[in-house]
Amino acid sequence: MPANKSKASSQTARATLALRELLVQGRFRPGERIREVPLAAQLKVSRIPLHLALERLAHEGFLEVRPTRGFVVQKFSTEDIYDAIELRGLLEGAAARLACERHRDASDLNPLHQTSREIMTLVRSKRLTMETFNRYIDLNAKFHAALVDLSHSRMLRRAIRQACSLPFASPSAFLKRQHISSELRDLFLISAHQHCCIVEAIEKREGMRAEVLTREHARVARQNLEDAIKNSEIPQDLAGARLIQL
């Protein structure tokens, strides 16, 4: 790759990461127009890489392209989040079904077995601390990544990555609320048990059961969101929370 193209690509990647972080942190208001000249100066990139970064973030759903206003910060309703969670559940369900069909032998499931066992050990702790929840969040992300890997589908992996590009659609988006809401502790246990059931279904090559269980598993995030809305408490440390309008 020529040096100038490599530099432009590097600037685009850097601008995308920096701007995504600014959006997630709520540095721009929903509906606000992105002003490219001052933003390029702020991020210390040239206009062309910045424009490419804006196009990427529009593709991810963070920005909206308007003919007369350029790039505008997207705002999200609760229905948008429900739809994003539902879409993730559909895609991960398909991944679980393909995992049933495509795993070669029992050893392929070792990462899922190990992670689900670690999760069960955590949730059986008598005292659930914030450290426990943070560890669960890491393991939960690891479980979902291993599930997608087991599908052996590049197309599905790409689609799930796109679906989870909005931070509140990811498998762990609302999990921290289960630490602050005693009403949601049971969901913590249910979610952990669902992991084990999903692995069992894949191991037995029960494709339809694995798909249904995985789709139902995604509903834990929906239940967390419903409880947050009921109590008017979208956590402000939730990535992208300031883009959500109840």
ROZA-484494 format. One record per residue: residue in one letter; x, y, z of N, C-alpha, C in turn. Coordinates in steps of 0.02 Angstrom, whole numbers, plus 32768, in hexadecimal, padded with zeros to 4 digits. Last residue first. Layout:
<pts>
AXYZXYZXYZ;...
</pts>
This chain:
<pts>
L78EE81A1852678B5817A853E787481978528;Q797081A084BB793B81CC84D278FE81A284E5;I7A1E818A84B779DC816B84BF79AA819E84DA;L7A9781C084BC7A7781C2847A7A3081A5847C;R7AC781A885377AB181EC852A7A9281F584E4;A7AF5812485337AB7813385577A9B81788544;G7B6B80F484FD7B38810D84CF7AF7812384EF;A7B888083857D7BA380A185407B6A80B68511;L7B5180AF861B7B45808385E27B5E80A685A3;D7B58810B867C7B9880ED86697B8F80B98632;Q7AD5812C86917AFD815B866A7B428141865A;P7A5380B6867C7A9280C8869E7ABD80F68673;I79B180E8867A79E580D2864C7A2880E6866B;E793B80ED86D5798180EE86EA79AF80CC86B7;S78AE80E086E778CD811D86CB7916812486DE;N78788069870778938090873F78B580D08729;K7854803F868A7821804186BE7837806D86F8;I78D1803C864C789F806D863678698076866C;A790D7FD28690792C8014869278F9804A8680;D78BA7F69866E78BD7F7D86B478DB7FC386BB;E78D67F6385E578917F7285FB78907F898644;L795E7F3F85EA794A7F8085CF79047F9385E6;N79547EBE861F797A7EF2864279667F37862C;Q790C7E8385B878ED7E8985FA79117EBC8625;R796C7E8A8552792C7EAE854B790B7EB7858F;A79CD7E35858479DE7E7D857A799E7EA68573;V79857DC0857D799B7DD885BF79AC7E2285BB;R79757D9F84FB793E7DC3851B79507DDB8561;A79DB7D4E84D579E17D9684C579AB7DBF84E8;H79A57CD384F779DA7CEE852079E37D398514;E79517CBA848C79337CC984CD79677CE984FC;R79B27C9C842E79877CD6842379667CEB8465;T79E57C2984687A107C63846079E87CA28454;L79777BD2846379957BE484A479BF7C23849F;V79667BC783D879317BE48401794D7BFB8445;E79E07B8983B379CD7BCA839779997BEC83C3;A79DC7B1083F97A127B3F84057A007B8583EC;R796B7AD683BE796A7AE7840679A07B1A8415;M79987AC4833B795E7AEF8348795C7B058391;G7A0A7A6C834F7A0F7AAF833179D57ADD8341;E7A547A0B83AB7A0D7A1D83A97A077A658390;R7AD079D083C57ABD79E283807A7279EC8378;K7AFB79C684437ACE7990842C7AB7799B83E4;E7B427A3C844B7B6679FD84537B3C79C28438;I7ADA7A9884447B0B7A95840D7B307A52840F;A7A9A7A7E84BE7A767A75847F7AA67A6F8444;E7B017AA085197AE77A5C85187AC37A4E84D5;V7B0C7B2A84FF7B457AFD84F27B2D7AB584EC;I7A8E7B53852C7AA27B5E84E67ADB7B2F84D3;C7A947B3385B37A637B1185897A747B19853F;C7AF77B8B85E07B027B4385E57AD37B1D85B7;H7AB77C0785C87AF77BF785A87B027BAB85A7;Q7A4B7BFE86207A3F7BFB85D87A7F7BEB85B2;H7A897C14869B7A6E7BD2868C7A617BC98641;A7AA67C9C868D7ADC7C6C86957AC57C268684;S7A247CD186877A517CD9864F7A8A7CA68652;I79F47CB2870879D57C9586CD7A037C978691;L7A487D0287577A4A7CB9875D7A2C7C968720;F7A1F7D80872A7A667D6E872A7A6E7D22872C;L799B7D81874979AE7D7F870379F77D6B86FB;D79A07D9087D3798A7D4F87B7799C7D49876E;R79C37E1687E179F47DE287F279E27D9E87D4;L79687E7887CD79837E59879279B87E2487A1;E79457EAF884479107E8C881F792C7E6587E4;S79B27EF6886B79A87EB4888979747E8C8864;S7A1A7F51880C79D37F43881279C97EFC882D;I7AA17F5887FF7A817F8E88257A367F82882F;H7AC17EE987B57AE37EF287F57ABE7F26881F;Q7A7A7EF587457A687EBD87707A8D7EC187B3;R7AB67F5886FE7A797F6A87247A667F328753;K7B187F1C86B77B2B7F3C86F67AEF7F50871F;L7ADB7EF086407AE77EC186767AF77EE386B8;F7ABD7F2F85CA7A977F4486067AA67F198643;A7B1E7EFA856B7B0D7F4185717AEE7F5485B4;S7B4F7E8185447B5D7E9685897B447EDC8599;P7B317E6D84BC7B177E3E84EF7B1E7E568536;S7B047F0F84737B337ED884807B187EAB84B8;A7AB97F7D84607A9E7F4084437ACA7F048454;F7AFA7FED848E7AC37FD384B77AA27F96849A;P7B59800A84287B6E7FEC84677B367FCF8491;L7B527FD783867B32800583B57B397FE783FA;S7B8A7F6383587BB37FA083557B947FD78380;C7B427EF183507B5A7F0383937B857F428392;A7B297EE582C97AF07EEC82F67B067F04833B;Q7BAC7ED2829B7B877F0E82877B4D7F1B82B7;R7BC67E5682D27BF17E8E82E47BCE7ED082D4;I7B667E0D828E7B607E1582D77B8B7E4F82EF;A7B997E13820B7B567E2E821A7B4D7E3A8264;R7C147DD2821A7C127E1882057BCF7E388216;R7BEA7D53823D7C147D79826C7C127DC3825B;L7BA77D2F81C97B817D3782077BA97D5F823A;M7C127D2681717BDB7D5481637BB37D6381A2;R7C637CC481A67C7D7D0881A37C447D3A8199;S7C417C43820C7C217C6B81D87C3C7CB281D9;H7C517BE682737C7C7BE382387C5D7C0881FD;S7C157BDD82EC7BE87BDA82B17C117BD48271;L7C757BF483497C637BAE833D7C347BA78301;D7C767C7E83537CAF7C5C83337C9D7C158320;V7C017C91839D7C047CA883577C3D7C868332;L7C2D7C5B84177BF27C4083F57BF37C5383AB;A7C957CAF843A7CA47C69842B7C6A7C488406;A7C4D7D2584537C7F7D24841D7C8F7CDC8408;H7C027CFD84C27BDF7D0F84847C0F7D0F8448;F7C697CE785207C3B7CB1850C7C1B7CC084C9;K7CA27D66852D7CCB7D2F85147C9E7CF584FB;A7C387DAB85667C507DC085247C797D888504;N7C357D6585E07BFB7D6585B47C0E7D77856D;L7CAF7D8686187CA27D4186047C687D3C85D4;D7C997E0F862F7CD17DF986057CC57DB285EB;I7C2B7E0986867C257E2D86477C5C7E178616;Y7C637DC686F47C2E7DA686CD7C287DC78688;R7CBA7E2887227CD67DE987087CA27DC586DD;N7C5B7E84874B7C8A7E9787167CAA7E5986F7;F7C1E7E3B87B17BF77E4E87767C257E61873C;T7C867E30880C7C687DF487F07C437E0587AF;E7C987EB6882C7CCF7E91880C7CB57E5187EB;M7C237ECE886E7C2D7EEE882D7C667ECD8808;T7BEF7E2C88B27C0C7E6F88B67C117E8E8870;L7B8E7DC088FE7B997DD988BA7BB07E2188BE;R7BA97D3D89647BAB7D8689647BBD7D9E891D;K7BA77CB889457B767CD189757B717D1D8973;S7BB17C81889D7BD17CA288D77B9B7CBE8905;R7B767C56882E7B667C30886A7B887C4D88A7;V7BAB7CA387CB7B677CB487E17B537C8C881F;L7C2D7C6887BB7C247CAD87D27BDF7CB887F0;T7C0F7BEA878A7C337BF087C97C2B7C3787E7;M7BD47C0D87117BAB7BED87457BCD7BF28789;I7C457C4086CF7C0C7C6C86DD7BE17C4F8714;E7C937BCE86C17CAC7C0786E97C747C3686FC;R7C3F7B85866C7C4D7B6C86B07C677BA486DD;S7C437BD285F97C037BCA861C7C0D7BB08662;T7CCB7BC485D87CB07C0585E97C6F7BFF860F;Q7CD57B3A85BD7CFE7B5985F17CE17B9B8608;H7C797B2885547C727B0485937C977B2785CB;L7CB17B7C84F17C6E7B8A850C7C637B67854F;P7D2F7B3D84DC7D2B7B8384F37CE77B958510;N7D037AB784B47D277AC484F27D257B0D8509;L7CCA7A94843D7C9F7AB7846D7CC37AC884AE;D7D267A4B83FA7D187A8D83E07CEF7AB78411;S7D2279CE84337D5579FB844B7D4A7A438432;A7CC2798683EB7CB079A1842D7CE379D58446;D7CD179BA833E7CD1798983747CC679AD83B7;R7CA17A1E82E57CBC79DE82CC7CBD79A88302;H7C137A8382C87C4B7A7182F37C5F7A2982E4;R7BA57A9982717BE97A9F82577C227A8C8286;E7B287A9182AC7B337A6F826D7B7D7A69825A;C7B357ADF831E7B1E7A9983247B317A7182E5;A7B567B5882E47B877B37830F7B767AED8318;L7ADE7B7A82A87B167B67827D7B4C7B4382A5;R7A987B99831E7A807B6382F37AB97B4B82C5;A7AE37C06834D7ADD7BCA83767AC77B8E834C;A7ACC7C6282E57B107C4B82F37B0F7C0A831C;A7A447C7882F47A5C7C5882B77AA37C3D82C0;G7A4C7CBB836E7A287C7C83697A3C7C55832B;E7A8F7D2D83477AB27CFE83727A8E7CBA8375;L7A267D6482F97A677D5482DB7A8E7D218306;L79BF7D77835779B47D50831A79F67D3782FC;G79FF7DCA83B579E77D8883C879DC7D5B838C;R7A147E3E83687A4E7E1883817A3A7DD18394;L798E7E62835579B87E4F831B79F47E278332;E796A7E8183D879477E4B83B579717E338379;I79BD7EEE83EF79C57EB1841879A57E7683F5;A79887F46839079CF7F33838C79DC7EF383B4;D79057F5583BE79117F37837C79597F1F8376;Y791D7F94843978FB7F538437790A7F2F83F6;I795580098407797F7FDC842F795F7F968431;D78E8804283C57926803483A07951800183C5;E7892805484317880802483FD78BD801183D2;T78D080BB847578D08078849378BE80438461;S792E811783F978F4810C842378FA80C88444;F79BA817A83DB799E813883DE79638135840F;K7A0381E8836379E481DD83A579BE819B83A3;Q7A9D821083127A5F81E983167A4481E8835D;V7ADD82A682D97AE08273830D7A9C82518314;V7AF582BB822B7AD182D082677AD382968299;F7B4B82F881A07B4782C381D27B2882DE8213;G7AEB836481397B26833981417B1A83038175;R7A7C83AD811E7A9F83BB815D7ADE83918167;T7A3A838680AC7A4983CE80B47A7483DD80F1;P7A3082F880B37A46831B80767A5C83638080;R7A7882A3813C7A4082CB81237A5882F580E8;V7AA0820F81887AB4823C81527A7682608138;E7ABF81F182327A8E81F181FC7AA6822381C7;L7B238186829C7B1481C5827A7AE081BA8243;F7B28810682CD7B31813E82FB7B1C818182DD;G7B24809F82727AE580B5828F7AEB80EF82BF;E7B8A807382237B80805082637B3F80668285;H7B8380D181BE7B74808B81AE7B66806381ED;A7BB0813E82057B6B814081EB7B5580F881DA;L7C31811582177C06811A82527BBC8121823F;R7C60811D81937C6180DD81B87C3080DE81F2;E7C5281A6817B7C2B817681547C2881328176;L7CB081D781D57C6981E881DE7C3D81B881B7;A7D2481A681987D12818F81DB7CC8819D81E9;L7D2381F081237D1C81A7811F7D0881898163;H7D38826E815A7CF9826081367CEE82158130;L7DB9825D818D7D81826A81BB7D3F82598199;P7E05824C81177DFE821481477DC5821E8178;I7DE982D380E37DD4829680C07DD1825A80EF;R7E1E8333813F7DD6832F81317DC182ED8111;S7E9982F281B47E84831A817B7E3B830B816B;V7EA182FF82677EA182D882297E8B830581F1;K7E8E832A82ED7ECF832F82CC7ED582FE8292;L7E198338832E7E3482F3832A7E7882F18309;Q7E0883C2831E7E0883A583617E2983608361;A7E0783CF82937E3B83F082BA7E4183D182FF;A7D93838882777DD38371825A7E0D838F8281;L7D3783DA82B87D42839682D17D84837A82B6;P7D368450826D7D51845182B17D5F840C82CD;V7D04840F81F07D42843581F37D5E8439823B;E7C8783CC820A7CC383A781F77D0483CE8200;R7C1183C2827D7C3583F682577C7B83DB8249;I7B80836982867BC88364828D7BE983978260;R7AEE839F82D97B12839982997B5D839782A7;E7A8C8344834D7ABE837883407AE2836A82FE;G7A3A82DC836C7A20830D833D7A528343832B;P7A7A82C9840E7A5182AC83D97A3382E283AC;R7B16832084287ACF831784387AAC82F283FF;F7BB682E0844F7B8A8301841F7B4282F18432;R7BEA829984B67C0782DB84AA7BE083038476;G7BC7821984E07B94824E84E17BAF829384D7;Q7C1B81B084D57C1F81D685137BEB820E8517;V7C00818A84537BEB815D84897BEB818284CB;L7C3F81F4840F7BF781E984097BDD81BF8443;L7CC581E284337CA4822184437C58821A8441;E7CDA816383FB7CDF816C84437CBC81AC8459;R7CCF818283747CA0815283927CA0815A83DE;L7D3D81D483667CFB81F183607CC681C3837D;A7DA8817983797DA181B483A47D5B81D183A2;L7D91811A83137D938106835A7D8781418388;T7D99816E82A17D5D814682AF7D5A813282F9;A7E1A81A182A77DE181CF82AD7DA181A982BE;R7E63812A82947E6B815182D27E30818082DD;A7E39810782137E2E80D9824B7E3180FE828D;T7E67817881CD7E1F816781CD7E0F813A8208;Q7EF0817081E07ECC81AA81FA7E81819B81FF;S7F0B80F9819B7F1980FE81E37EF381388202;S7EE98120811A7EC480E9813A7ECD80EB8185;A7F49818381057F02819581047ED881608127;K7FBD813481097FB4816A813A7F6B817E813F;S7FA880E2809B7FAF80C480DD7FA380F88114;K7FAC814080357F6E811B80427F6F80FC8087;N8030816B803F7FFA819C804A7FB881798058;A807980F48023807F81148065804581448073;P8020806E7FD2804780AC7FD1804480CF8014;M802A7FC58000800080008000802C803E8000;
</pts>
